[in-house]
Every structure is written in structure tokens, then in C-alpha cells.
Amino acid sequence: MHDFCLTLPYALLVAVRELIRWLASPSTAHIGQGLGSAAALGFLGYTSLKAYKQGRRAHVTAVLSLVLAAALLSRTLTASGLGSLAGALSILSDGGMAAFYVWNLTLFHPKLPLPKE
């Protein structure tokens, strides 16, 4: 599975999660950071999709997506702790995506389409 297949829905999930978190406790810094991360993930997913359509892989976008997922996981776990519901959901979503990106970078060898001329 290519990284953009999960990155684009993950970006939407991050945006929705951050909006819900903002409704619970309004903070412009947190909403800016969360929606900025979601926008960056969306951009990285779109860039990876464009590279796929051109017949190449975009390793840099997968690495940057991995860094963002790890940063989101770290931020949530330090803010809420491992035993909370937010921590558990963050491990499932952010940790799962980080594991997916590691798998995608190390073990996934796709058959790419021929580049269109």
C-alpha cells in the first residue's frame, strides 16, 4: 500500500481530532499547531500521489510524514499521559501511522506505473 493511501485520510483525522480538542479547551496555539500538522500531512500525501502518477516514489514525503506522526504522538503522550483515553487513541492513530511509514520505507517495494510522457 502506498503512503498516500493512508496519509490523506490520516490528515483529515488529525484535523478533526484537533478541532474536537479545541472545542474542549480553546487555545489558538494548539489549534494552529494541530491544523498546521494536518495541512502539512495533506500536502505530503498529495505530493506523494503526484509522484506516484509520474511513476516514481517519494521517499522524502514518507520520511517527513513519519516525523510528523512521531511528533504528534509525542505531543499527545506528554500532554495527556499514557493511561488516558487521548493517549490510547494517539497510540492507535499516530503510533499506527508511524509504524506504517516505517514499513513503507523499509519493506514495501511497489510496482510503479510507467511515467506518462
Stockholm file with secondary structure:
# STOCKHOLM 1.0

chainA/1-117         MHDFCLTLPYALLVAVRELIRWLASPSTAHIGQGLGSAAALGFLGYTSLKAYKQGRRAHVTAVLSLVLAAALLSRTLTASGLGSLAGALSILSDGGMAAFYVWNLTLFHPKLPLPKE
#=GR chainA/1-117 SS CCHHHHHHHHHHHHHHHHHHHHHHSCCHHHHHHHHHHHHHHHHHHHHHHHHHHTTCCCHHHHHHHHHHHHHHHHHHHHHHCTTSHHHHHHIIIIIHHHHHHHHHHHTCCCCCCCCCC
#=GC SS_cons         CCHHHHHHHHHHHHHHHHHHHHHHSCCHHHHHHHHHHHHHHHHHHHHHHHHHHTTCCCHHHHHHHHHHHHHHHHHHHHHHCTTSHHHHHHIIIIIHHHHHHHHHHHTCCCCCCCCCC
//
